[in-house]
Amino acid sequence: MNQNSFSQGQTHQNMQTGNVTQQMNHGGHELFDVHEVLSCMVAGLNQKVMLRPHVKDQELLTILDRQYAFSLDEYNITVEAFKTGRDPSHPTSTYKMQLGNDFIYGLKPGQPKKPMQNANEISDEMISGYLLGSSKTSATAKTSAALETTNPVVRRVLADSIPNCIEMAYELSIYQNKHHYYQVPQLPQQDMQQILNSFAPVQGQQIQ
């Protein structure tokens, strides 16, 4: 939707204290959940800064830099909306990945994964995996917070940013798949066909 604007002249009521200003138009769950979201966003941004010097592949470096710049702007408008209860200085933007969306299916044999024991072992495979995990965590945190958010502007900022987390995660998973870091098995066609045909649409739109 990407339209954060709502009426700023609304009056909100607290049963004990009376009128609630826009700045204080937040419920208890919302305060804790959005605090968690912002902490998660800070951690994700810090992680990109720390990992950047270790990236070897130029394509991964480009992805990291694009995602960092976008996420930093999104963090700023989320803080702005949260602190003021009002529209941020600009609406949530839409992140668009630059990779294609073709996955390679099947499993290629490789060495079993295990925890590294030396910082020098860090690789592009690990870095892209950390970035992917951060996007997934952010999508989950924002979804959970949006469900508990009472302020309509903050709720919309969070809701509009969730697809961006999904897009970033998808971009990273495609990058990983291309390099055989993220392998995607497929079921046999007969099993796949059976599952694909296990549901059917309903005719009509009303309860009889």
PyMOL CGO cylinders between C-alpha atoms (Angstrom):
from pymol import cmd
from pymol.cgo import CYLINDER

trace = [
    CYLINDER, 0.00, 0.00, 0.00, 2.88, 2.34, 0.91, 0.3, 1, 1, 1, 1, 1, 1,
    CYLINDER, 2.88, 2.34, 0.91, 0.66, 5.20, 2.09, 0.3, 1, 1, 1, 1, 1, 1,
    CYLINDER, 0.66, 5.20, 2.09, 1.37, 6.06, 5.71, 0.3, 1, 1, 1, 1, 1, 1,
    CYLINDER, 1.37, 6.06, 5.71, -0.86, 9.14, 5.86, 0.3, 1, 1, 1, 1, 1, 1,
    CYLINDER, -0.86, 9.14, 5.86, -3.77, 9.31, 8.29, 0.3, 1, 1, 1, 1, 1, 1,
    CYLINDER, -3.77, 9.31, 8.29, -5.82, 12.13, 9.81, 0.3, 1, 1, 1, 1, 1, 1,
    CYLINDER, -5.82, 12.13, 9.81, -3.64, 14.04, 12.26, 0.3, 1, 1, 1, 1, 1, 1,
    CYLINDER, -3.64, 14.04, 12.26, -6.54, 15.82, 13.98, 0.3, 1, 1, 1, 1, 1, 1,
    CYLINDER, -6.54, 15.82, 13.98, -8.03, 12.73, 15.59, 0.3, 1, 1, 1, 1, 1, 1,
    CYLINDER, -8.03, 12.73, 15.59, -8.74, 12.81, 19.31, 0.3, 1, 1, 1, 1, 1, 1,
    CYLINDER, -8.74, 12.81, 19.31, -7.88, 9.73, 21.33, 0.3, 1, 1, 1, 1, 1, 1,
    CYLINDER, -7.88, 9.73, 21.33, -9.15, 8.95, 24.80, 0.3, 1, 1, 1, 1, 1, 1,
    CYLINDER, -9.15, 8.95, 24.80, -7.66, 7.31, 27.88, 0.3, 1, 1, 1, 1, 1, 1,
    CYLINDER, -7.66, 7.31, 27.88, -10.39, 6.26, 30.33, 0.3, 1, 1, 1, 1, 1, 1,
    CYLINDER, -10.39, 6.26, 30.33, -8.33, 7.44, 33.31, 0.3, 1, 1, 1, 1, 1, 1,
    CYLINDER, -8.33, 7.44, 33.31, -6.47, 10.53, 32.06, 0.3, 1, 1, 1, 1, 1, 1,
    CYLINDER, -6.47, 10.53, 32.06, -8.66, 11.92, 29.24, 0.3, 1, 1, 1, 1, 1, 1,
    CYLINDER, -8.66, 11.92, 29.24, -7.38, 13.13, 25.87, 0.3, 1, 1, 1, 1, 1, 1,
    CYLINDER, -7.38, 13.13, 25.87, -4.31, 11.46, 24.38, 0.3, 1, 1, 1, 1, 1, 1,
    CYLINDER, -4.31, 11.46, 24.38, -1.93, 13.44, 22.17, 0.3, 1, 1, 1, 1, 1, 1,
    CYLINDER, -1.93, 13.44, 22.17, -0.62, 12.08, 18.88, 0.3, 1, 1, 1, 1, 1, 1,
    CYLINDER, -0.62, 12.08, 18.88, 2.82, 11.62, 20.45, 0.3, 1, 1, 1, 1, 1, 1,
    CYLINDER, 2.82, 11.62, 20.45, 1.36, 9.43, 23.21, 0.3, 1, 1, 1, 1, 1, 1,
    CYLINDER, 1.36, 9.43, 23.21, -1.05, 7.55, 20.93, 0.3, 1, 1, 1, 1, 1, 1,
    CYLINDER, -1.05, 7.55, 20.93, 0.53, 4.15, 21.61, 0.3, 1, 1, 1, 1, 1, 1,
    CYLINDER, 0.53, 4.15, 21.61, -0.65, 1.09, 23.53, 0.3, 1, 1, 1, 1, 1, 1,
    CYLINDER, -0.65, 1.09, 23.53, 1.52, -0.86, 25.95, 0.3, 1, 1, 1, 1, 1, 1,
    CYLINDER, 1.52, -0.86, 25.95, 2.03, -3.86, 23.66, 0.3, 1, 1, 1, 1, 1, 1,
    CYLINDER, 2.03, -3.86, 23.66, 2.92, -1.49, 20.85, 0.3, 1, 1, 1, 1, 1, 1,
    CYLINDER, 2.92, -1.49, 20.85, 5.65, 0.26, 22.84, 0.3, 1, 1, 1, 1, 1, 1,
    CYLINDER, 5.65, 0.26, 22.84, 7.40, -2.98, 23.73, 0.3, 1, 1, 1, 1, 1, 1,
    CYLINDER, 7.40, -2.98, 23.73, 6.93, -4.59, 20.30, 0.3, 1, 1, 1, 1, 1, 1,
    CYLINDER, 6.93, -4.59, 20.30, 8.11, -1.56, 18.30, 0.3, 1, 1, 1, 1, 1, 1,
    CYLINDER, 8.11, -1.56, 18.30, 11.02, -1.16, 20.71, 0.3, 1, 1, 1, 1, 1, 1,
    CYLINDER, 11.02, -1.16, 20.71, 11.91, -4.76, 19.81, 0.3, 1, 1, 1, 1, 1, 1,
    CYLINDER, 11.91, -4.76, 19.81, 11.55, -4.02, 16.08, 0.3, 1, 1, 1, 1, 1, 1,
    CYLINDER, 11.55, -4.02, 16.08, 13.81, -0.97, 16.28, 0.3, 1, 1, 1, 1, 1, 1,
    CYLINDER, 13.81, -0.97, 16.28, 16.39, -2.92, 18.30, 0.3, 1, 1, 1, 1, 1, 1,
    CYLINDER, 16.39, -2.92, 18.30, 16.27, -5.62, 15.61, 0.3, 1, 1, 1, 1, 1, 1,
    CYLINDER, 16.27, -5.62, 15.61, 16.72, -3.01, 12.87, 0.3, 1, 1, 1, 1, 1, 1,
    CYLINDER, 16.72, -3.01, 12.87, 19.72, -1.48, 14.68, 0.3, 1, 1, 1, 1, 1, 1,
    CYLINDER, 19.72, -1.48, 14.68, 21.27, -4.94, 15.06, 0.3, 1, 1, 1, 1, 1, 1,
    CYLINDER, 21.27, -4.94, 15.06, 20.75, -5.65, 11.35, 0.3, 1, 1, 1, 1, 1, 1,
    CYLINDER, 20.75, -5.65, 11.35, 22.35, -2.36, 10.33, 0.3, 1, 1, 1, 1, 1, 1,
    CYLINDER, 22.35, -2.36, 10.33, 25.28, -2.88, 12.73, 0.3, 1, 1, 1, 1, 1, 1,
    CYLINDER, 25.28, -2.88, 12.73, 25.76, -6.39, 11.39, 0.3, 1, 1, 1, 1, 1, 1,
    CYLINDER, 25.76, -6.39, 11.39, 26.08, -5.09, 7.82, 0.3, 1, 1, 1, 1, 1, 1,
    CYLINDER, 26.08, -5.09, 7.82, 28.71, -2.56, 8.93, 0.3, 1, 1, 1, 1, 1, 1,
    CYLINDER, 28.71, -2.56, 8.93, 30.72, -5.25, 10.73, 0.3, 1, 1, 1, 1, 1, 1,
    CYLINDER, 30.72, -5.25, 10.73, 30.49, -7.80, 7.92, 0.3, 1, 1, 1, 1, 1, 1,
    CYLINDER, 30.49, -7.80, 7.92, 31.17, -5.46, 5.00, 0.3, 1, 1, 1, 1, 1, 1,
    CYLINDER, 31.17, -5.46, 5.00, 35.01, -5.52, 5.25, 0.3, 1, 1, 1, 1, 1, 1,
    CYLINDER, 35.01, -5.52, 5.25, 34.95, -9.33, 5.00, 0.3, 1, 1, 1, 1, 1, 1,
    CYLINDER, 34.95, -9.33, 5.00, 32.89, -9.56, 1.78, 0.3, 1, 1, 1, 1, 1, 1,
    CYLINDER, 32.89, -9.56, 1.78, 34.90, -10.86, -1.18, 0.3, 1, 1, 1, 1, 1, 1,
    CYLINDER, 34.90, -10.86, -1.18, 32.30, -11.10, -3.96, 0.3, 1, 1, 1, 1, 1, 1,
    CYLINDER, 32.30, -11.10, -3.96, 31.44, -7.79, -5.63, 0.3, 1, 1, 1, 1, 1, 1,
    CYLINDER, 31.44, -7.79, -5.63, 27.85, -8.88, -6.29, 0.3, 1, 1, 1, 1, 1, 1,
    CYLINDER, 27.85, -8.88, -6.29, 27.28, -9.62, -2.60, 0.3, 1, 1, 1, 1, 1, 1,
    CYLINDER, 27.28, -9.62, -2.60, 28.91, -6.31, -1.68, 0.3, 1, 1, 1, 1, 1, 1,
    CYLINDER, 28.91, -6.31, -1.68, 26.49, -4.48, -3.99, 0.3, 1, 1, 1, 1, 1, 1,
    CYLINDER, 26.49, -4.48, -3.99, 23.52, -6.27, -2.41, 0.3, 1, 1, 1, 1, 1, 1,
    CYLINDER, 23.52, -6.27, -2.41, 24.77, -5.46, 1.09, 0.3, 1, 1, 1, 1, 1, 1,
    CYLINDER, 24.77, -5.46, 1.09, 25.27, -1.76, 0.28, 0.3, 1, 1, 1, 1, 1, 1,
    CYLINDER, 25.27, -1.76, 0.28, 21.86, -1.39, -1.40, 0.3, 1, 1, 1, 1, 1, 1,
    CYLINDER, 21.86, -1.39, -1.40, 20.08, -3.16, 1.45, 0.3, 1, 1, 1, 1, 1, 1,
    CYLINDER, 20.08, -3.16, 1.45, 21.96, -1.11, 4.05, 0.3, 1, 1, 1, 1, 1, 1,
    CYLINDER, 21.96, -1.11, 4.05, 21.03, 2.24, 2.48, 0.3, 1, 1, 1, 1, 1, 1,
    CYLINDER, 21.03, 2.24, 2.48, 17.39, 1.20, 2.10, 0.3, 1, 1, 1, 1, 1, 1,
    CYLINDER, 17.39, 1.20, 2.10, 17.16, -0.24, 5.63, 0.3, 1, 1, 1, 1, 1, 1,
    CYLINDER, 17.16, -0.24, 5.63, 18.75, 2.86, 7.16, 0.3, 1, 1, 1, 1, 1, 1,
    CYLINDER, 18.75, 2.86, 7.16, 16.10, 5.09, 5.55, 0.3, 1, 1, 1, 1, 1, 1,
    CYLINDER, 16.10, 5.09, 5.55, 13.35, 2.73, 6.70, 0.3, 1, 1, 1, 1, 1, 1,
    CYLINDER, 13.35, 2.73, 6.70, 14.76, 2.75, 10.24, 0.3, 1, 1, 1, 1, 1, 1,
    CYLINDER, 14.76, 2.75, 10.24, 14.74, 6.56, 10.29, 0.3, 1, 1, 1, 1, 1, 1,
    CYLINDER, 14.74, 6.56, 10.29, 11.10, 6.93, 9.24, 0.3, 1, 1, 1, 1, 1, 1,
    CYLINDER, 11.10, 6.93, 9.24, 10.03, 4.19, 11.67, 0.3, 1, 1, 1, 1, 1, 1,
    CYLINDER, 10.03, 4.19, 11.67, 11.74, 6.05, 14.54, 0.3, 1, 1, 1, 1, 1, 1,
    CYLINDER, 11.74, 6.05, 14.54, 10.17, 9.31, 13.36, 0.3, 1, 1, 1, 1, 1, 1,
    CYLINDER, 10.17, 9.31, 13.36, 6.64, 7.88, 13.25, 0.3, 1, 1, 1, 1, 1, 1,
    CYLINDER, 6.64, 7.88, 13.25, 7.09, 6.08, 16.58, 0.3, 1, 1, 1, 1, 1, 1,
    CYLINDER, 7.09, 6.08, 16.58, 8.38, 9.16, 18.44, 0.3, 1, 1, 1, 1, 1, 1,
    CYLINDER, 8.38, 9.16, 18.44, 5.82, 11.61, 17.04, 0.3, 1, 1, 1, 1, 1, 1,
    CYLINDER, 5.82, 11.61, 17.04, 2.79, 9.42, 16.37, 0.3, 1, 1, 1, 1, 1, 1,
    CYLINDER, 2.79, 9.42, 16.37, 2.46, 11.31, 13.09, 0.3, 1, 1, 1, 1, 1, 1,
    CYLINDER, 2.46, 11.31, 13.09, 3.24, 10.82, 9.40, 0.3, 1, 1, 1, 1, 1, 1,
    CYLINDER, 3.24, 10.82, 9.40, 6.98, 10.47, 8.76, 0.3, 1, 1, 1, 1, 1, 1,
    CYLINDER, 6.98, 10.47, 8.76, 8.73, 12.94, 6.46, 0.3, 1, 1, 1, 1, 1, 1,
    CYLINDER, 8.73, 12.94, 6.46, 8.14, 10.60, 3.52, 0.3, 1, 1, 1, 1, 1, 1,
    CYLINDER, 8.14, 10.60, 3.52, 6.18, 7.36, 2.95, 0.3, 1, 1, 1, 1, 1, 1,
    CYLINDER, 6.18, 7.36, 2.95, 7.74, 3.91, 3.09, 0.3, 1, 1, 1, 1, 1, 1,
    CYLINDER, 7.74, 3.91, 3.09, 9.60, 3.15, -0.14, 0.3, 1, 1, 1, 1, 1, 1,
    CYLINDER, 9.60, 3.15, -0.14, 9.51, -0.16, -2.03, 0.3, 1, 1, 1, 1, 1, 1,
    CYLINDER, 9.51, -0.16, -2.03, 12.66, -2.26, -2.22, 0.3, 1, 1, 1, 1, 1, 1,
    CYLINDER, 12.66, -2.26, -2.22, 13.26, -3.83, -5.62, 0.3, 1, 1, 1, 1, 1, 1,
    CYLINDER, 13.26, -3.83, -5.62, 15.90, -6.52, -5.98, 0.3, 1, 1, 1, 1, 1, 1,
    CYLINDER, 15.90, -6.52, -5.98, 18.16, -6.53, -9.04, 0.3, 1, 1, 1, 1, 1, 1,
    CYLINDER, 18.16, -6.53, -9.04, 18.62, -10.29, -9.40, 0.3, 1, 1, 1, 1, 1, 1,
    CYLINDER, 18.62, -10.29, -9.40, 16.41, -12.54, -11.49, 0.3, 1, 1, 1, 1, 1, 1,
    CYLINDER, 16.41, -12.54, -11.49, 14.11, -14.99, -9.72, 0.3, 1, 1, 1, 1, 1, 1,
    CYLINDER, 14.11, -14.99, -9.72, 15.17, -18.32, -11.21, 0.3, 1, 1, 1, 1, 1, 1,
    CYLINDER, 15.17, -18.32, -11.21, 16.01, -20.97, -8.63, 0.3, 1, 1, 1, 1, 1, 1,
    CYLINDER, 16.01, -20.97, -8.63, 18.21, -23.98, -9.32, 0.3, 1, 1, 1, 1, 1, 1,
    CYLINDER, 18.21, -23.98, -9.32, 16.54, -27.09, -7.89, 0.3, 1, 1, 1, 1, 1, 1,
    CYLINDER, 16.54, -27.09, -7.89, 18.28, -30.17, -6.58, 0.3, 1, 1, 1, 1, 1, 1,
    CYLINDER, 18.28, -30.17, -6.58, 21.01, -31.02, -4.10, 0.3, 1, 1, 1, 1, 1, 1,
    CYLINDER, 21.01, -31.02, -4.10, 24.72, -30.91, -4.81, 0.3, 1, 1, 1, 1, 1, 1,
    CYLINDER, 24.72, -30.91, -4.81, 26.91, -32.98, -2.46, 0.3, 1, 1, 1, 1, 1, 1,
    CYLINDER, 26.91, -32.98, -2.46, 29.16, -30.94, -0.20, 0.3, 1, 1, 1, 1, 1, 1,
    CYLINDER, 29.16, -30.94, -0.20, 30.95, -30.91, 3.12, 0.3, 1, 1, 1, 1, 1, 1,
    CYLINDER, 30.95, -30.91, 3.12, 28.77, -30.97, 6.27, 0.3, 1, 1, 1, 1, 1, 1,
    CYLINDER, 28.77, -30.97, 6.27, 28.36, -27.57, 7.94, 0.3, 1, 1, 1, 1, 1, 1,
    CYLINDER, 28.36, -27.57, 7.94, 29.90, -26.94, 11.34, 0.3, 1, 1, 1, 1, 1, 1,
    CYLINDER, 29.90, -26.94, 11.34, 30.58, -23.89, 13.53, 0.3, 1, 1, 1, 1, 1, 1,
    CYLINDER, 30.58, -23.89, 13.53, 33.74, -22.00, 12.69, 0.3, 1, 1, 1, 1, 1, 1,
    CYLINDER, 33.74, -22.00, 12.69, 36.54, -21.93, 15.26, 0.3, 1, 1, 1, 1, 1, 1,
    CYLINDER, 36.54, -21.93, 15.26, 38.52, -19.02, 13.88, 0.3, 1, 1, 1, 1, 1, 1,
    CYLINDER, 38.52, -19.02, 13.88, 37.35, -15.60, 12.68, 0.3, 1, 1, 1, 1, 1, 1,
    CYLINDER, 37.35, -15.60, 12.68, 39.47, -16.04, 9.54, 0.3, 1, 1, 1, 1, 1, 1,
    CYLINDER, 39.47, -16.04, 9.54, 37.08, -18.77, 8.39, 0.3, 1, 1, 1, 1, 1, 1,
    CYLINDER, 37.08, -18.77, 8.39, 34.34, -16.23, 7.61, 0.3, 1, 1, 1, 1, 1, 1,
    CYLINDER, 34.34, -16.23, 7.61, 33.16, -16.48, 4.00, 0.3, 1, 1, 1, 1, 1, 1,
    CYLINDER, 33.16, -16.48, 4.00, 30.65, -15.00, 1.58, 0.3, 1, 1, 1, 1, 1, 1,
    CYLINDER, 30.65, -15.00, 1.58, 28.48, -18.04, 2.20, 0.3, 1, 1, 1, 1, 1, 1,
    CYLINDER, 28.48, -18.04, 2.20, 28.34, -17.25, 5.91, 0.3, 1, 1, 1, 1, 1, 1,
    CYLINDER, 28.34, -17.25, 5.91, 27.90, -13.51, 5.38, 0.3, 1, 1, 1, 1, 1, 1,
    CYLINDER, 27.90, -13.51, 5.38, 25.01, -13.92, 2.94, 0.3, 1, 1, 1, 1, 1, 1,
    CYLINDER, 25.01, -13.92, 2.94, 23.46, -16.39, 5.39, 0.3, 1, 1, 1, 1, 1, 1,
    CYLINDER, 23.46, -16.39, 5.39, 23.71, -13.90, 8.27, 0.3, 1, 1, 1, 1, 1, 1,
    CYLINDER, 23.71, -13.90, 8.27, 22.10, -11.20, 6.11, 0.3, 1, 1, 1, 1, 1, 1,
    CYLINDER, 22.10, -11.20, 6.11, 19.32, -13.59, 5.09, 0.3, 1, 1, 1, 1, 1, 1,
    CYLINDER, 19.32, -13.59, 5.09, 18.68, -14.49, 8.73, 0.3, 1, 1, 1, 1, 1, 1,
    CYLINDER, 18.68, -14.49, 8.73, 18.52, -10.81, 9.68, 0.3, 1, 1, 1, 1, 1, 1,
    CYLINDER, 18.52, -10.81, 9.68, 15.88, -10.09, 7.01, 0.3, 1, 1, 1, 1, 1, 1,
    CYLINDER, 15.88, -10.09, 7.01, 13.79, -13.05, 8.15, 0.3, 1, 1, 1, 1, 1, 1,
    CYLINDER, 13.79, -13.05, 8.15, 14.01, -11.95, 11.79, 0.3, 1, 1, 1, 1, 1, 1,
    CYLINDER, 14.01, -11.95, 11.79, 13.01, -8.40, 10.88, 0.3, 1, 1, 1, 1, 1, 1,
    CYLINDER, 13.01, -8.40, 10.88, 10.00, -9.61, 8.85, 0.3, 1, 1, 1, 1, 1, 1,
    CYLINDER, 10.00, -9.61, 8.85, 8.79, -11.71, 11.80, 0.3, 1, 1, 1, 1, 1, 1,
    CYLINDER, 8.79, -11.71, 11.80, 9.29, -8.93, 14.36, 0.3, 1, 1, 1, 1, 1, 1,
    CYLINDER, 9.29, -8.93, 14.36, 7.53, -6.30, 12.22, 0.3, 1, 1, 1, 1, 1, 1,
    CYLINDER, 7.53, -6.30, 12.22, 4.59, -8.62, 11.51, 0.3, 1, 1, 1, 1, 1, 1,
    CYLINDER, 4.59, -8.62, 11.51, 4.15, -9.41, 15.20, 0.3, 1, 1, 1, 1, 1, 1,
    CYLINDER, 4.15, -9.41, 15.20, 4.40, -5.72, 16.16, 0.3, 1, 1, 1, 1, 1, 1,
    CYLINDER, 4.40, -5.72, 16.16, 1.99, -4.53, 13.46, 0.3, 1, 1, 1, 1, 1, 1,
    CYLINDER, 1.99, -4.53, 13.46, -0.69, -6.88, 14.84, 0.3, 1, 1, 1, 1, 1, 1,
    CYLINDER, -0.69, -6.88, 14.84, -0.44, -5.17, 18.25, 0.3, 1, 1, 1, 1, 1, 1,
    CYLINDER, -0.44, -5.17, 18.25, 0.05, -1.56, 17.09, 0.3, 1, 1, 1, 1, 1, 1,
    CYLINDER, 0.05, -1.56, 17.09, -2.77, 0.89, 17.87, 0.3, 1, 1, 1, 1, 1, 1,
    CYLINDER, -2.77, 0.89, 17.87, -1.27, 4.02, 16.29, 0.3, 1, 1, 1, 1, 1, 1,
    CYLINDER, -1.27, 4.02, 16.29, -2.50, 3.91, 12.66, 0.3, 1, 1, 1, 1, 1, 1,
    CYLINDER, -2.50, 3.91, 12.66, 0.59, 5.61, 11.20, 0.3, 1, 1, 1, 1, 1, 1,
    CYLINDER, 0.59, 5.61, 11.20, 3.08, 3.38, 12.98, 0.3, 1, 1, 1, 1, 1, 1,
    CYLINDER, 3.08, 3.38, 12.98, 1.02, 0.33, 12.08, 0.3, 1, 1, 1, 1, 1, 1,
    CYLINDER, 1.02, 0.33, 12.08, 1.05, 1.30, 8.40, 0.3, 1, 1, 1, 1, 1, 1,
    CYLINDER, 1.05, 1.30, 8.40, 4.80, 2.06, 8.43, 0.3, 1, 1, 1, 1, 1, 1,
    CYLINDER, 4.80, 2.06, 8.43, 5.44, -1.39, 9.88, 0.3, 1, 1, 1, 1, 1, 1,
    CYLINDER, 5.44, -1.39, 9.88, 2.98, -3.14, 7.56, 0.3, 1, 1, 1, 1, 1, 1,
    CYLINDER, 2.98, -3.14, 7.56, 4.43, -1.42, 4.48, 0.3, 1, 1, 1, 1, 1, 1,
    CYLINDER, 4.43, -1.42, 4.48, 7.97, -2.39, 5.43, 0.3, 1, 1, 1, 1, 1, 1,
    CYLINDER, 7.97, -2.39, 5.43, 7.25, -6.13, 5.81, 0.3, 1, 1, 1, 1, 1, 1,
    CYLINDER, 7.25, -6.13, 5.81, 7.22, -6.79, 2.02, 0.3, 1, 1, 1, 1, 1, 1,
    CYLINDER, 7.22, -6.79, 2.02, 10.61, -5.07, 1.83, 0.3, 1, 1, 1, 1, 1, 1,
    CYLINDER, 10.61, -5.07, 1.83, 12.07, -7.54, 4.36, 0.3, 1, 1, 1, 1, 1, 1,
    CYLINDER, 12.07, -7.54, 4.36, 10.60, -10.37, 2.30, 0.3, 1, 1, 1, 1, 1, 1,
    CYLINDER, 10.60, -10.37, 2.30, 12.10, -8.96, -0.91, 0.3, 1, 1, 1, 1, 1, 1,
    CYLINDER, 12.10, -8.96, -0.91, 15.53, -8.58, 0.69, 0.3, 1, 1, 1, 1, 1, 1,
    CYLINDER, 15.53, -8.58, 0.69, 15.41, -12.12, 2.05, 0.3, 1, 1, 1, 1, 1, 1,
    CYLINDER, 15.41, -12.12, 2.05, 14.34, -13.43, -1.37, 0.3, 1, 1, 1, 1, 1, 1,
    CYLINDER, 14.34, -13.43, -1.37, 17.19, -11.56, -3.07, 0.3, 1, 1, 1, 1, 1, 1,
    CYLINDER, 17.19, -11.56, -3.07, 19.70, -13.08, -0.67, 0.3, 1, 1, 1, 1, 1, 1,
    CYLINDER, 19.70, -13.08, -0.67, 18.26, -16.57, -1.03, 0.3, 1, 1, 1, 1, 1, 1,
    CYLINDER, 18.26, -16.57, -1.03, 18.55, -16.31, -4.83, 0.3, 1, 1, 1, 1, 1, 1,
    CYLINDER, 18.55, -16.31, -4.83, 22.16, -15.12, -4.47, 0.3, 1, 1, 1, 1, 1, 1,
    CYLINDER, 22.16, -15.12, -4.47, 22.89, -18.06, -2.16, 0.3, 1, 1, 1, 1, 1, 1,
    CYLINDER, 22.89, -18.06, -2.16, 21.12, -20.52, -4.44, 0.3, 1, 1, 1, 1, 1, 1,
    CYLINDER, 21.12, -20.52, -4.44, 23.12, -19.38, -7.46, 0.3, 1, 1, 1, 1, 1, 1,
    CYLINDER, 23.12, -19.38, -7.46, 26.33, -20.16, -5.56, 0.3, 1, 1, 1, 1, 1, 1,
    CYLINDER, 26.33, -20.16, -5.56, 24.96, -23.47, -4.21, 0.3, 1, 1, 1, 1, 1, 1,
    CYLINDER, 24.96, -23.47, -4.21, 24.93, -22.15, -0.63, 0.3, 1, 1, 1, 1, 1, 1,
    CYLINDER, 24.93, -22.15, -0.63, 21.12, -22.40, -0.42, 0.3, 1, 1, 1, 1, 1, 1,
    CYLINDER, 21.12, -22.40, -0.42, 20.01, -25.64, -2.04, 0.3, 1, 1, 1, 1, 1, 1,
    CYLINDER, 20.01, -25.64, -2.04, 16.38, -26.36, -2.86, 0.3, 1, 1, 1, 1, 1, 1,
    CYLINDER, 16.38, -26.36, -2.86, 15.26, -30.00, -3.07, 0.3, 1, 1, 1, 1, 1, 1,
    CYLINDER, 15.26, -30.00, -3.07, 12.13, -30.97, -5.02, 0.3, 1, 1, 1, 1, 1, 1,
    CYLINDER, 12.13, -30.97, -5.02, 9.66, -33.78, -4.41, 0.3, 1, 1, 1, 1, 1, 1,
    CYLINDER, 9.66, -33.78, -4.41, 9.17, -36.40, -7.15, 0.3, 1, 1, 1, 1, 1, 1,
    CYLINDER, 9.17, -36.40, -7.15, 6.73, -35.08, -9.78, 0.3, 1, 1, 1, 1, 1, 1,
    CYLINDER, 6.73, -35.08, -9.78, 4.04, -37.60, -8.83, 0.3, 1, 1, 1, 1, 1, 1,
    CYLINDER, 4.04, -37.60, -8.83, 4.11, -36.50, -5.18, 0.3, 1, 1, 1, 1, 1, 1,
    CYLINDER, 4.11, -36.50, -5.18, 4.23, -32.84, -6.18, 0.3, 1, 1, 1, 1, 1, 1,
    CYLINDER, 4.23, -32.84, -6.18, 1.25, -33.24, -8.50, 0.3, 1, 1, 1, 1, 1, 1,
    CYLINDER, 1.25, -33.24, -8.50, -0.75, -34.96, -5.77, 0.3, 1, 1, 1, 1, 1, 1,
    CYLINDER, -0.75, -34.96, -5.77, -0.12, -32.11, -3.33, 0.3, 1, 1, 1, 1, 1, 1,
    CYLINDER, -0.12, -32.11, -3.33, -0.83, -29.44, -5.98, 0.3, 1, 1, 1, 1, 1, 1,
    CYLINDER, -0.83, -29.44, -5.98, -4.20, -31.07, -6.67, 0.3, 1, 1, 1, 1, 1, 1,
    CYLINDER, -4.20, -31.07, -6.67, -5.12, -31.64, -3.01, 0.3, 1, 1, 1, 1, 1, 1,
    CYLINDER, -5.12, -31.64, -3.01, -7.29, -28.48, -2.83, 0.3, 1, 1, 1, 1, 1, 1,
    CYLINDER, -7.29, -28.48, -2.83, -10.04, -27.18, -5.10, 0.3, 1, 1, 1, 1, 1, 1,
    CYLINDER, -10.04, -27.18, -5.10, -11.75, -23.78, -5.39, 0.3, 1, 1, 1, 1, 1, 1,
    CYLINDER, -11.75, -23.78, -5.39, -15.32, -23.24, -4.16, 0.3, 1, 1, 1, 1, 1, 1,
    CYLINDER, -15.32, -23.24, -4.16, -18.06, -22.05, -6.50, 0.3, 1, 1, 1, 1, 1, 1,
    CYLINDER, -18.06, -22.05, -6.50, -20.13, -19.15, -5.14, 0.3, 1, 1, 1, 1, 1, 1,
    CYLINDER, -20.13, -19.15, -5.14, -19.29, -16.54, -2.54, 0.3, 1, 1, 1, 1, 1, 1,
    CYLINDER, -19.29, -16.54, -2.54, -22.03, -16.83, 0.10, 0.3, 1, 1, 1, 1, 1, 1,
    CYLINDER, -22.03, -16.83, 0.10, -22.80, -19.22, 2.92, 0.3, 1, 1, 1, 1, 1, 1,
    CYLINDER, -22.80, -19.22, 2.92, -25.89, -21.30, 2.09, 0.3, 1, 1, 1, 1, 1, 1,
]
cmd.load_cgo(trace, "trace")
